[in-house]
């Protein structure tokens, strides 16, 4: 098992207050799918089996923009290949793509 943390960061945001989303980890070898909604602020931590993964996130994000305005927007984010093989925690940074 490997503990991985995903952090969502956006160039549009000075601070991300809350993420309400589902992250889906698809093991590219076994095709096993793990879903998680355990975001704390803009970070999600999950334990998965070691291997190669595709990760996708869909949901809603609340953030403060550069004009100091609070915005709530729908987003998605995806990476087609991440190797999760280290025994230590692995950190992944992903960028939200706003879909509204």
N, C-alpha and C positions, 0 to 999 in steps of 0.2 A: 504494500500500500504506500501511496505517496500523498502527502497533504499539499494541496495546491491552493493558492489564493489568487483571485481575479480582482483587479482594481479597475474601475471605470473612470476614465479621465476625459475631459473635453476641453478643447481650446476655447469654446464659448462660455465656459463656466469658471467663476472664481472660487466657488464652493459648491459641492454636490451634497445636498442635505439628505436625500432619500432616494433609494432605488427600489421599486416594486416590480420584480421581473422574475422570469424563469430562465435559468441557465441549463442547457442541455449538453452533456458530455457524451459523445459517441466514440466508443473505442473502435478504431479503424481496423483492428485485427479481428476482434471477436464480434463486432457489431452490437455489443451490449450498450444500452443507453441508460444514463443516470441523469435525473433532473433534480434541481435544487432551487429553492427560493430563499435561502438563508442569507440575504444581504444585510449587512450592518453598515449603514451609511452608503458608501460607494464600493464596499468590499465584500466579497463572498469567499468563504473558506470551505473546502470540501475535500474529503478523502476518497481517492479512486485507486483502482489497480494500476500498477505501472504499465505504460504503453504509449502508443500514439493515439491522439484524440483530435476530433473536430469539435469545436465549442461554439455554440450559438446562444445568444441571449436576446430575449424579447420582453419588452415591458414598458414601464413609465418611469421617468426620472424627474425629480424636482431639484432645481439648482438656482443659484444666484448668478446672473450674468455680469458682464463687465460694466453695465450701466446701473448695477445694484438693484436690478429687478428680479423678482422671484418668478421662475417659469416652470411649468409642468408640461412635459412633452413625451410623446410616444417615441420609442427608439428600438433599434435592433443593432446587434453587433455579432460578427462571426469571424472565426479563424478556421481555416481548412486543415491546418496541421500544427500540432503542438506535441513535442516529445516530453512525456512526464515519466522520467526514469530514475531521478535522483532520490536518495533516501531522505534528504532534507526537504524542507518546504520549498516549493517552487512558486515563484511569483510571475503572474502574467498581467500585462497592462493591455486593456482593450479600449477602443474608442467607440462611443455611441454614434450611430448614424440615425439622425432624426427623420422620422417618416410622416410628420404632420405638415 
